[in-house]
Amino acid sequence: MRRSAVVAVVTGVALLLAVVAVRDGTAAQEADLAGPQEPLPPAPPPEGPVALSANGVPGLRLGAAPPATGAGEVRTPSGCRMVWVPLGEGDAPFGPTVPVSWETSGWVVDDEVVAVVLGAWSDGADVSADLETWLGPTFGSPIEAAQELPGARTTTERPHGPDGPAVQVVTVPANGVEVVLSDVPTFGGTDLAVTGSGRITTMEVRKPAARACALADAAGAEGRGWTVDLDGIGPLRLGAAAAGLRRAEGVTVDGPPGVDPAPATPCQSFSLSGSPGLTGVARAVAVDGVVTEVQVYDSGVGTSFGLPAGADADDVRARFPETANRPGDTMGSGSVQVVVDGVTVELQLADRSAWVPDVERPVQGGVPTLAAVVVRAPGAPWYPC
């Protein structure tokens, strides 16, 4: 039987922040090109909020081609492509950088934007000052304001069962398009986990062609179901030579964008190619040419040393009884580290993700379950690169 001992406990919360931008440029006139010009002062930020209309927002319009510059994209089996608009970057379609509190993406079918999707970063009580809509309700408005719009249809979803958050999804026909609004909590909390946010956090303006598009189809409902051994997974193994991984089938070398092949460095990371971008990622870290750490992030991850996919805090305590003896034990969404046969193992638990129809943001809730396993060679530093 393998021996185990608790060595540390780590808990934390990851927050995502972003900026977006607004304003169109103007075409140069012939006089502007006549000769050397004095440098112009920076253009002042536009006054007033960004306007969401029935055909989208500036730079992302229904029926138009998507922007040439994107901040990432995901494809679904149904032939849809979601593209994220660069938020406040150099040639962002909105123009000069102006801080706002939401992200912008669009569904694209046959190279035509068929939906514009906006998601707030916060579900607080403040009504958005940087986004206005032709319908009236905006981010932070009570979800009831959307339910009172003419023709509004509301459904209530509980993807995590009766003890999880209730999500209100409101669909409104307007100006020849459909508008979908929801109050999905932006991140978990003791109150929101049960009650939901009650305020608008997502908005989508879509043409009929977008009804077949769902980000859940790209993310995958159950994860890959990987099983991690004490020395790693697949070709990503503790002690493996980095030079061999650079040639291994199915392994890609992580490196600076646009640099192929990535240069060899004292600290290098490798990933299993073909891993879905939204769920299921396996990564190895090599220091001085030798793999010292393997990380697997997946909603269906399990281990060969006693933890099945979907294991919760009770399963962790049963397998590693010493974890239950920590003062003030609050194991839930967080991490615990144990040592198994000399290998440091970090077990990360997180709220489950679930999707509801017509909303392009997962709902966090339910019982926290195993979401990541990290195995680390004895004496190796934590996350060296």
C-alpha positions as CSV (number, residue, x, y, z in Angstrom):
1,M,0.0,0.0,0.0
2,R,1.4,3.4,-0.9
3,R,2.1,5.8,2.0
4,S,0.9,9.4,1.9
5,A,1.4,12.5,4.0
6,V,0.0,16.0,3.8
7,V,2.6,18.6,3.0
8,A,0.6,21.8,2.2
9,V,-2.7,23.3,1.5
10,V,-3.3,25.9,-1.2
11,T,-6.5,27.7,-1.8
12,G,-7.2,30.5,-4.2
13,V,-9.6,32.2,-6.6
14,A,-8.8,33.1,-10.2
15,L,-10.3,36.3,-11.6
16,L,-10.4,37.2,-15.2
17,L,-10.2,40.9,-16.1
18,A,-10.4,42.5,-19.6
19,V,-10.6,45.7,-21.4
20,V,-12.4,46.6,-24.7
21,A,-12.4,49.6,-26.9
22,V,-14.9,51.9,-28.9
23,R,-14.8,54.4,-31.8
24,D,-14.3,54.4,-35.6
25,G,-11.5,56.1,-37.4
26,T,-11.9,58.6,-40.3
27,A,-10.4,58.4,-43.7
28,A,-7.4,60.5,-44.7
29,Q,-8.1,63.5,-47.0
30,E,-5.8,64.5,-49.8
31,A,-4.6,67.6,-48.0
32,D,-3.6,65.4,-45.1
33,L,-1.0,63.7,-47.3
34,A,0.5,66.8,-48.8
35,G,3.5,67.1,-46.6
36,P,5.0,66.6,-43.2
37,Q,2.6,67.1,-40.4
38,E,3.0,68.0,-36.8
39,P,2.1,65.0,-34.6
40,L,-1.5,65.1,-33.5
41,P,-2.4,64.8,-29.8
42,P,-4.0,61.5,-28.8
43,A,-7.7,61.5,-29.7
44,P,-9.9,61.9,-26.6
45,P,-11.9,58.9,-25.5
46,P,-15.4,58.9,-27.0
47,E,-18.2,60.4,-24.8
48,G,-21.0,58.2,-23.6
49,P,-21.5,54.4,-23.6
50,V,-21.1,51.9,-26.4
51,A,-24.5,51.3,-28.1
52,L,-25.9,47.8,-28.7
53,S,-28.4,48.0,-31.5
54,A,-30.4,45.4,-33.4
55,N,-27.5,44.7,-35.7
56,G,-24.8,44.5,-33.0
57,V,-22.1,46.9,-31.9
58,P,-19.5,49.0,-33.7
59,G,-17.0,46.7,-35.4
60,L,-19.2,43.6,-35.1
61,R,-22.4,43.8,-37.1
62,L,-24.9,41.1,-38.0
63,G,-24.6,40.1,-41.7
64,A,-21.1,41.4,-42.0
65,A,-17.8,39.6,-42.2
66,P,-16.1,39.1,-38.9
67,P,-13.1,41.3,-38.0
68,A,-9.8,40.3,-39.4
69,T,-8.2,40.5,-36.0
70,G,-9.5,38.2,-33.3
71,A,-8.6,37.4,-29.7
72,G,-9.2,33.7,-30.3
73,E,-11.9,31.5,-31.8
74,V,-13.6,28.2,-31.2
75,R,-15.4,25.9,-33.7
76,T,-18.4,23.6,-33.1
77,P,-19.4,20.4,-34.8
78,S,-22.5,22.2,-36.2
79,G,-20.3,24.4,-38.4
80,C,-20.4,27.5,-36.2
81,R,-17.3,29.6,-35.3
82,M,-17.2,31.9,-32.2
83,V,-14.6,34.7,-32.5
84,W,-13.6,37.0,-29.7
85,V,-13.1,40.7,-30.5
86,P,-9.7,42.1,-29.4
87,L,-10.5,44.1,-26.2
88,G,-8.6,47.3,-26.4
89,E,-5.7,46.0,-28.4
90,G,-3.9,47.9,-31.2
91,D,-6.3,47.6,-34.2
92,A,-9.4,46.7,-32.1
93,P,-12.5,47.5,-34.2
94,F,-13.9,49.8,-31.5
95,G,-11.0,52.2,-31.9
96,P,-9.1,54.0,-29.0
97,T,-8.9,52.0,-25.8
98,V,-11.7,52.7,-23.3
99,P,-12.1,50.5,-20.2
100,V,-15.4,48.7,-20.1
101,S,-16.7,45.9,-18.0
102,W,-17.7,43.2,-20.5
103,E,-16.4,41.0,-23.3
104,T,-17.5,40.8,-26.9
105,S,-17.7,37.8,-29.2
106,G,-19.7,36.7,-32.2
107,W,-21.0,33.6,-33.9
108,V,-19.9,33.3,-37.5
109,V,-21.5,30.9,-40.1
110,D,-20.3,30.9,-43.7
111,D,-18.1,33.9,-42.9
112,E,-21.0,36.0,-41.8
113,V,-21.7,37.3,-38.3
114,V,-25.0,35.7,-37.2
115,A,-24.9,36.7,-33.5
116,V,-23.2,39.2,-31.3
117,V,-22.6,38.0,-27.8
118,L,-21.8,40.2,-24.8
119,G,-20.9,39.0,-21.3
120,A,-20.5,41.2,-18.2
121,W,-17.5,40.6,-15.9
122,S,-19.6,41.3,-12.8
123,D,-23.1,40.5,-11.6
124,G,-23.1,43.4,-9.1
125,A,-26.0,45.7,-8.5
126,D,-24.6,48.7,-10.5
127,V,-26.3,49.3,-13.8
128,S,-23.6,49.5,-16.6
129,A,-22.5,53.0,-17.5
130,D,-20.5,51.9,-20.5
131,L,-23.2,50.0,-22.5
132,E,-26.6,51.1,-23.6
133,T,-29.2,49.0,-25.5
134,W,-32.0,50.1,-27.8
135,L,-34.3,47.9,-25.7
136,G,-33.5,49.7,-22.5
137,P,-32.2,47.0,-20.1
138,T,-28.5,46.6,-19.9
139,F,-25.9,44.9,-17.7
140,G,-26.8,45.2,-14.1
141,S,-30.4,45.9,-14.8
142,P,-32.8,43.6,-12.9
143,I,-33.7,40.5,-15.0
144,E,-37.4,41.6,-14.5
145,A,-36.7,44.5,-16.8
146,A,-36.1,42.1,-19.6
147,Q,-39.1,39.9,-18.7
148,E,-41.4,43.0,-19.0
149,L,-40.4,43.7,-22.7
150,P,-43.1,43.0,-25.3
151,G,-43.1,39.4,-26.4
152,A,-40.6,38.3,-23.8
153,R,-40.5,34.6,-23.0
154,T,-38.7,33.4,-19.8
155,T,-37.4,30.0,-18.9
156,T,-35.9,29.0,-15.5
157,E,-33.0,26.6,-15.6
158,R,-31.4,24.8,-12.6
159,P,-28.4,22.9,-14.2
160,H,-27.1,21.8,-10.9
161,G,-30.4,20.7,-9.4
162,P,-32.6,22.2,-6.7
163,D,-29.6,23.2,-4.5
164,G,-27.8,25.0,-7.3
165,P,-28.3,28.5,-8.8
166,A,-31.5,29.3,-10.7
167,V,-30.8,30.9,-14.0
168,Q,-33.4,33.1,-15.8
169,V,-33.2,33.1,-19.6
170,V,-35.3,35.7,-21.4
171,T,-35.8,35.6,-25.2
172,V,-37.3,38.7,-26.8
173,P,-38.2,39.2,-30.5
174,A,-37.3,42.7,-31.6
175,N,-36.5,44.5,-34.9
176,G,-36.3,41.2,-36.9
177,V,-33.8,39.6,-34.5
178,E,-33.9,37.6,-31.3
179,V,-32.4,39.0,-28.1
180,V,-31.4,36.5,-25.4
181,L,-30.7,37.9,-21.9
182,S,-29.8,35.9,-18.7
183,D,-28.7,36.4,-15.1
184,V,-26.0,33.7,-15.0
185,P,-23.8,34.4,-12.0
186,T,-20.4,35.5,-13.2
187,F,-18.5,33.5,-10.6
188,G,-19.5,31.4,-7.6
189,G,-20.3,32.6,-4.2
190,T,-22.1,31.4,-1.1
191,D,-25.2,33.5,-2.0
192,L,-25.2,33.3,-5.7
193,A,-24.6,29.6,-5.7
194,V,-28.3,29.2,-4.6
195,T,-30.1,32.3,-5.6
196,G,-28.5,33.4,-8.9
197,S,-27.6,37.0,-9.5
198,G,-31.0,38.4,-10.4
199,R,-29.3,40.9,-12.7
200,I,-28.5,40.8,-16.4
201,T,-25.1,39.4,-17.1
202,T,-25.3,38.2,-20.7
203,M,-26.9,39.5,-23.9
204,E,-27.0,38.0,-27.4
205,V,-28.5,39.6,-30.5
206,R,-28.9,36.8,-33.1
207,K,-30.3,35.9,-36.5
208,P,-32.1,32.6,-36.9
209,A,-28.9,30.9,-38.3
210,A,-27.3,31.3,-34.8
211,R,-29.8,29.1,-33.0
212,A,-27.8,26.0,-34.1
213,C,-24.6,27.5,-32.4
214,A,-23.8,26.6,-28.8
215,L,-20.5,27.1,-27.1
216,A,-21.3,24.0,-25.0
217,D,-20.8,21.9,-28.1
218,A,-17.2,23.1,-28.4
219,A,-16.5,22.9,-24.7
220,G,-17.7,19.3,-24.2
221,A,-20.1,18.4,-21.4
222,E,-18.0,15.8,-19.6
223,G,-14.4,16.5,-20.3
224,R,-11.9,14.0,-21.7
225,G,-11.9,11.6,-18.7
226,W,-8.1,11.4,-18.5
227,T,-6.5,9.1,-15.8
228,V,-3.3,10.4,-14.3
229,D,-0.5,8.1,-13.0
230,L,2.0,9.0,-10.4
231,D,4.5,9.9,-13.1
232,G,2.2,11.7,-15.5
233,I,0.0,10.9,-18.5
234,G,0.6,9.6,-22.0
235,P,4.0,10.7,-23.2
236,L,4.2,13.5,-20.6
237,R,6.2,11.7,-17.8
238,L,8.3,12.8,-14.9
239,G,12.0,12.4,-15.7
240,A,11.4,12.3,-19.5
241,A,13.9,14.1,-21.7
242,A,12.7,17.4,-23.1
243,A,14.6,16.6,-26.4
244,G,12.5,13.5,-26.8
245,L,9.2,15.3,-26.2
246,R,10.1,17.8,-28.9
247,R,9.9,14.9,-31.3
248,A,7.1,12.9,-29.7
249,E,3.9,12.3,-31.6
250,G,0.9,14.2,-30.3
251,V,3.1,16.7,-28.3
252,T,3.5,20.3,-29.1
253,V,6.1,22.7,-27.7
254,D,4.7,25.8,-26.0
255,G,6.5,28.9,-27.0
256,P,6.2,32.6,-28.0
257,P,3.3,33.3,-30.5
258,G,4.4,33.1,-34.1
259,V,7.7,31.3,-33.3
260,D,7.8,27.8,-34.8
261,P,9.5,25.8,-33.7
262,A,9.7,27.3,-30.2
263,P,13.3,27.7,-29.1
264,A,14.8,25.4,-26.4
265,T,15.0,27.2,-23.1
266,P,16.1,26.2,-19.5
267,C,12.4,26.1,-18.6
268,Q,10.1,24.7,-21.3
269,S,6.5,23.5,-21.3
270,F,4.9,20.9,-23.6
271,S,1.2,20.2,-24.3
272,L,-0.7,17.3,-25.8
273,S,-1.8,18.5,-29.2
274,G,-5.5,18.4,-30.0
275,S,-6.6,19.1,-26.4
276,P,-9.9,21.0,-26.5
277,G,-9.3,24.7,-25.7
278,L,-12.2,24.9,-23.2
279,T,-11.8,21.6,-21.3
280,G,-9.1,19.0,-21.0
281,V,-5.5,20.3,-21.0
282,A,-2.4,18.3,-20.3
283,R,0.9,20.0,-19.9
284,A,4.5,19.1,-18.9
285,V,7.2,21.4,-17.5
286,A,10.8,20.6,-18.1
287,V,13.7,22.3,-16.3
288,D,17.2,21.9,-17.7
289,G,16.0,19.4,-20.2
290,V,14.1,17.0,-17.8
291,V,10.4,16.9,-17.0
292,T,9.8,17.9,-13.4
293,E,6.0,18.4,-13.4
294,V,2.9,17.2,-15.2
295,Q,-0.4,19.1,-15.0
296,V,-3.8,17.8,-16.1
297,Y,-6.8,20.0,-16.0
298,D,-10.1,18.3,-16.9
299,S,-13.6,18.1,-15.5
300,G,-13.4,14.3,-15.9
301,V,-9.9,13.7,-14.6
302,G,-9.2,10.7,-12.3
303,T,-6.1,9.0,-10.9
304,S,-4.6,5.5,-11.0
305,F,-3.9,5.9,-7.2
306,G,-7.5,5.8,-5.9
307,L,-9.5,8.8,-7.0
308,P,-12.0,8.3,-9.8
309,A,-13.3,10.9,-12.2
310,G,-15.9,13.1,-10.3
311,A,-14.2,12.6,-6.9
312,D,-15.3,15.1,-4.3
313,A,-13.9,16.3,-1.0
314,D,-15.3,13.2,0.8
315,D,-13.5,10.9,-1.7
316,V,-10.2,12.8,-1.1
317,R,-10.6,12.4,2.7
318,A,-11.4,8.7,2.3
319,R,-8.3,8.1,0.2
320,F,-6.1,10.3,2.2
321,P,-7.4,10.3,5.8
322,E,-4.7,12.6,7.0
323,T,-6.3,15.5,5.0
324,A,-9.3,15.4,7.3
325,N,-7.2,16.2,10.4
326,R,-6.2,19.7,9.3
327,P,-7.4,22.4,11.7
328,G,-10.3,24.4,10.2
329,D,-10.7,22.0,7.3
330,T,-12.7,23.7,4.6
331,M,-11.8,21.5,1.7
332,G,-14.1,22.4,-1.2
333,S,-13.2,24.6,-4.1
334,G,-9.4,24.7,-3.5
335,S,-6.4,22.5,-3.4
336,V,-4.7,20.0,-1.2
337,Q,-1.2,18.5,-1.6
338,V,-0.1,15.0,-0.5
339,V,2.9,12.9,-1.1
340,V,2.5,9.5,-2.6
341,D,5.5,7.2,-2.9
342,G,7.8,10.2,-2.8
343,V,5.9,12.1,-5.5
344,T,4.2,15.4,-4.6
345,V,0.6,15.3,-5.8
346,E,-1.6,18.4,-5.9
347,L,-5.4,17.8,-6.1
348,Q,-7.5,20.7,-7.1
349,L,-11.2,20.8,-6.6
350,A,-13.6,23.2,-8.2
351,D,-17.3,23.8,-8.7
352,R,-18.7,21.9,-11.6
353,S,-19.6,23.7,-14.8
354,A,-22.9,23.2,-16.6
355,W,-24.6,24.9,-19.5
356,V,-28.1,26.1,-20.1
357,P,-29.7,26.5,-23.5
358,D,-29.1,29.7,-25.4
359,V,-26.5,31.0,-23.0
360,E,-22.8,31.1,-23.9
361,R,-21.4,31.0,-20.4
362,P,-21.1,28.0,-18.1
363,V,-22.9,28.0,-14.8
364,Q,-20.7,27.1,-11.8
365,G,-22.2,25.2,-8.9
366,G,-23.0,21.8,-7.4
367,V,-20.6,19.8,-5.2
368,P,-16.9,20.8,-5.9
369,T,-15.2,17.9,-7.6
370,L,-11.7,17.0,-8.8
371,A,-10.8,19.3,-11.7
372,A,-7.0,19.1,-11.9
373,V,-4.2,16.8,-10.8
374,V,-0.5,17.9,-10.7
375,V,2.3,15.5,-10.1
376,R,5.7,16.9,-9.2
377,A,9.1,15.2,-8.9
378,P,10.7,15.1,-5.4
379,G,12.4,18.4,-4.7
380,A,11.2,20.1,-7.9
381,P,10.1,23.8,-7.5
382,W,6.4,24.7,-7.9
383,Y,5.3,25.9,-11.3
384,P,8.8,27.0,-12.4
385,C,7.7,28.4,-15.8
